[in-house]
Amino acid sequence: MISQVVFLILFGTAVYFFVKNIGKIRRNILLGKDQDLTDNKAARWRNMALMALGQKRMFDRPVSAFFHILIYVGFILINLEVLEIFIDGAAGTHRFFEVYLGDFYFFLIGFFEVLALGVFIAAVAFLVRRYITKVPRLRHPDLEGFPLKDATLILVIELVLMGAVLIMNITDVELQSQAWLPVSMWFAPFVETMDASALHSMERFAWWSHLVGILLFLNYLPFSKHFHIITAFPNTWYASLNPKGKFENMASVQQEVTLMMDPSAQPPDGYEPPTSFGVKDVFDLSWKNLLDAYSCTECGRCTSDCPANTTGKLLSPRRVVMQVRDRLEEVGRNIDKHGNDFKDDKDLHSYISAEELWACTTCNACVQACPVQINPMEIIYDMRQYLVMEKSEAPTELNGMFTNLENNGAPWQFSAMDRGNWAKES
């Protein structure tokens, strides 16, 4: 009975804090501007099935895709066994489903064991790629500090959780003389000299370790890049269905131009002249841009495919998205501490420099590469609009073009009267 009470207290506390932190993330995302992305629902469901569930983009790089699929499939299916652990914890039973499923239960647990071993091997492989073979995109300066520690901690947690599952099964093979578990039966001889009391203690330790590990992992998710296992699904559902490279007109500017071009035009009801242009801070981004920030896996595919980054420029699309998330988290902490109306002396441009923004070629390579369909280019483009339209800060080359457009109606430094001169030279 004591163990059941302890379980319920741990479970209730973990769920409470998880829901509380999810609520903060939802609030932060909704600080962004409204954007309607509910058109063509059939295409959106199909896109989510391919990109989030089927992980279509991952297969562009087969090696990492293979190990990621092992972790992905293993983690999802093994959670069915976690359901049994929660039932056992609340009801005080042991292997609750065995009574109802009979021999099929043993088949399932054996299958889960194989998956657990696969997850264990994949986690080791990812640690090797990060620390021994040192894949460049996984050792990039973007990941210095917490991001690198976070990625490592996630892999270590997965090793511990899978190890606990296997230890639980290994001890049960000995305690119950059951040789039906395909992985445990190979390791059972290592514990066959232990008495029943020691085996039971080891099984209980592994059981509680797995349970507590799952609950701790649940509450670590909202602070980790691994949160993408939740947000990848809505993020791909709400992804843009427009052709890549299509830019949307700024509605406020389009309205102003319409009114200027037609003196007889009347402003629509409720019309208010625009007070700002582009993106200064996270409040000026759409809620989808902010969901993008929470969906970033920090895999670095966007940065490794970015031609600007490849040629040594400062821009890293991954860093742009990570900085949006960092700024949004800072804004959220300010709201928690000081209230909704508090404003600090920072904005998004304090996190992302003009040099990074103007290095972007708007080629969409980062958008194409992202496995969860994040759009760093949209953030960059909108931040550049703010620099140009609000602060009149643009590279010299662009300022020359703007002057020519204003004076000559074209990007070139020729009068409109002289445009046809080239044809007369023959």
N, C-alpha and C positions, 0 to 999 in steps of 0.2 A: 504493500500500500504506500509505503514511503517513497519508493521509486516512482510510482505513478504520480504522486503529488509533485515530486521534483520535476518530472517530465512536463506536467501541465504548466507549472510555473515557468520553466525554461521556454516552452513552446509559446505560451501566451505573451511573455515578455518579448521574445524575438519577433513575433508577428506584429505586436504593437509598434515597436521601433521601426520595423520594415515599412509598415503602412504610413507611419509618420514621415519617414524620409522620402517615400514615393510621393506623398502629398506635396512636399517642398519642391521636388523636381517638377511635378506637374504645374505648380504655381509659377516656377521660374520659366518654364516653356511658354506659358500663357502670358508672360510679360511681353512677348513679341506681338507684332501687328497681325491682325486677322488676315487669313488667306483661305479662300475656298478651294479645296482640293478633293471634292467629292464627285466629280464628273466621271463618267465611264467606269462604273463600279466593276463590271466584268473584267475589263483590262487591268484594273488595280488588283483584283483578287488573283488573276493569272500572274501578274508581275510579282506579287508577294510570294506566291507558291514557287516560282522559279528562283527568285533572288534570295529570299530569306529561308524558306523551307528547303528548297533544292540547292541553294548555294551555287548557283550557276557561275557567277563570276570567279569563284574560288578556283575553278578548274583551269583558269588561264595559267596557273602555276601548279603543275601536277603534284610535286613533292609535298609542298605545304598543304595542298588540298587533301591529299591522302591522310596525313596525320590529323588535320583538322576535322575531317569527316569521322575518324575514329573517336575523337573526343566528343564531337557533336552528337553522333548517334548513341554512343555509349552513355553520355551524360543524360540524355533524354530518357532512354529506356531503363537505365539503372534507377531512375527516379520512381519507377513502378515499385522497385524493392523498398525505396524510401517510404512509400505509402504504407507498406507493411510494417516498417519500423515504427512509424508514428502510431499505427493501430496497436502494435504490441506495447508501446510505451504508455498509451492511454488506458488500455484494457488489462495490462499486466500479463499478456499472453506471450507465447514464443512461437514464431513462425505461424502466424494466424491463418494464412491462406493454405497451408499444407493440408489441413483437415478437409477443405472444400475442393481442392484441385487434385489431390492424390498424386499419381505418378507424373502428371503434367506439370505439377508444381516443381518437381525435381528437374524436369527439362528446362523450365524457365530460369530457375536459379543457376543451372549449369550454363545456360546461354548468357545470363547476366555476368557470370564469372569470366567468360571469354571476353565480353565487352570491357569489363573492369581491367583485365590484363591489357587489352588493347589501348584503353585510355592511359594506363600506367606507362606503357611503352611510348605512346605518342607524347606524353608530357616530358618524358626523358629526352625524346628526340628534339622537342622544341627547346629544352634547356641547352642541349648540345649545339643547336643552330644559333642560339643566342650568345653562348659563352665560349664555345670551342671553335666551331667553324666561323662564327662571327659574321653572319649574313649582314651586309652593310646597312640595309634599311632597318634592321633590328638593333643596330648599334649607333644609330644616327644621333647627333647632338640634340635633336628634338626630345629624345627620351631620357636625357640626363635628369637625375634626381628621382622624384616620386614615380614617374611613368615606368622607369626601368625596374624599380623595386616592386611596383604594382604587378607588372607582367610576371616577374619571378615568383612573387608570393602566390599568385593565382595558380601557377604550375605546381608549386610545392603543396598547396592545399589540395589540389587534385590528386597528387601522389599519396598524400596522407589519407584522403577519403577512400581511394581505391584500395590502398593497403589495408585499411580497417575492414572493408568489405571482405577481402580475401582472408584475413585473419579470423573473422567471424566464421566463415565457412570451413576453414582448415580445422578449427577447434571442434566444430560440429561434426565433421567427418570422424574424428576420434571419439567424441563423447557419445555419438549415436551409432557408431560403427556403420556409417553410410559412405559408400564409395562411389556415389552417383554424381559427384561434382568433378568435372573434367580437369579443372586447374588445381583445386584443393587436394585432390587425391595424390598429386605428385609432390606436394609439400608436406602432407600429413606425416610422413615418416620422421620429419625433423622434430615433431612434438610428441611422438608416440611414447616416449619414456616418461612424460609428465603424468602425474596422477590426476584423477578426475577433478579434484578441488582446484588445482592450478590451472587446468584447462578451462574450467568454468570461469575462474577469475579473469583469464586472458580473453575469453569470449565476451564477458561483460564489459571489460575495459575497451575492447574493440567496438562493441555495440554503442557504448556511451560516447566514445571518441567520434564515431561516425555521426551520431545524432547531433552532438554539440558542434562538430565541424560543419554540418549542413546548416545549422541555425546561425552560426557565426558567418559562414559564407553568404547566407541570405542577406545578412545585414551589412556585409562588406560590399555587396554588389552596387548599391547606390553611389558609392564613393570610388568605384573602380571602372576602368575601361571595359571590364567584363559585363557591365550593365547592358552592353549591346545584345546579349542573348535575349533580353526582353524588348528593347527598343527597335531592334532590326526589323521586327515584323510590322509595327505601325509605320516605321520610316520608309520601308519599301512600298507599303500600300499607298502612302501619301506622296510618293515620288512623282516628279513631273513626268507627264506623258508627252510633252512637246519634243520635237526634234532637238537634239543637242545643238547648242549655238544660237537658238532662238532667244532674242532679247525682248522683254516686255516693255512697252512704252510706260513711262511714268505718268499715271493718270492725271496727276495735278498739273504737270507740265503740258500735257496734251490739251487739257481743258483751257489753260492760259493761252496757248497758241491758237486754239480754235476761236477764242473770244477776240484775240488781237487781229486775226485774219478776216474776221467778219464783223464789222462794226455794228451790224444790226442784230447780231446774235445775243440772246439773253442768257444770263447765267441760270443754271438749273436751280430748282427750289432747294433751299438749304445750303447753297454753295458758299464755301469759305475759301478765300485765297490761301494758297500754301504758305506755311510758315517756315518750312525747312525742306531740304532736298537730300537724298542719299542717306547713308548710314553713318551716324556719329557714334552711337552706342548700341547696346544689345536691344534696347527698346525699339529701335528703328528697323531691326531685322524682323522677318516674319516668324511666326511660331514654328514653321517648318524648318527654318534655318537653325533655330534653337534646339529643335528635336534632332537635327543633324548632329549638333555638337555633342549631345548625350548618346548618340548612336555610334560615334567613332570608335573603331576597334584598335586604332593606333598601329595598324599593320604596316603603314608606310608605302603601300602600293601607289598611292597618289603621288607622293614625293619622288619615288624611284622612277616614275613614268613622266615626271614633269620636265620638259626640255629646259626651262629656266634653271631649275635646281641642278640638272645634269651638267649644265655649262658653267656651274660655279656661282650662280647668282644667289642672293640671300633668300629668295622665296622658297618656302616649303609648305605646300597645301596642307599637309598634316598638321603643321604647327599653327597655321591659321585657324583650323577647326578647334584644335586644343586650346588656343588662346581665347576663342569665343566662349568655350565652356568654362575656362578659368575666370573670365570676366563675369560671366553669368552667375557662377557660384559666389563670386565676391558680392555682386549685387544682391543675391539671395541672403547672404549673411548680414548685409547691411539692413535689409528689410526685417530680418529676425531680431536684430539688435535695436534698431532705431525707428522702425515703422515704415509704412509704404511711401511716405513723402520725403524720406531722406535722400539727399543727393550728395555724392562725394565729388572730389575734384578730378576724377578720372573719367575716361571714356574708352571705347574700344581701340581708338587710335593710340592710346597709351600702351597698348599691348602689341599692336601690329603696326610696324613702321611703314612710312610712305615708300621707302625703297623696296620693301617686300611687295607692296601692292602694285607698283608700276613695273615690276619685273614680270608680271603675268602677261602671257601672250594671248590669253583667252582661247586657247586651242582645245579645251575640254578634255585633255588627256587624263587629268585627275578625276573628272566626273566619270569617264569611261572605265577607269581602273577600279573604282571603289566597289567593294563587294556588297555594301549595304546602301549604295546609291546616294551618298552624300554629295552635295554640290558646293565645294569650296569656291569655285569660280564666281558663283552668284554673290557670295559674301564679299569677295574681292572687288567685283565690279561695282556693287552698291556703295562700298566704302570709297572707291575712287570718285564716284559721283559726288559724294559729300566734299571731298577735297577740291574738286573743280567748281562745283556750283555754290558752295557755301564759303570756302576759304580762298578761292581763286588760286589754288596751289596745284600746278601741273608742271611736268617737265617742259623745258624750253622748246623742244620740238613740237609739242602739242600746242603750246601758247602761240607759236608761229602759225600753226594750222588754224587755230581759232580766229586769229586776226584776219587771215586770208578768207575764211568763210564769212566773217562779218563784212569785210570790205569788198570782196570779189565774188562772193557766192559760190566759191569753190576752194578746195584745199591748196591750190597753187597760187603763186604770187604773180598772177597775170590778170589784167582787167578783163571783164566780160566781153569788152569790145574787141579784144585781141585773141580770143580763143580760136578763131578760125584761121589765124595767120599761117599756121603750119601747112594748110592745104594750098596756100598761094605760092609757096616757095618752089613748086615744081614748074 
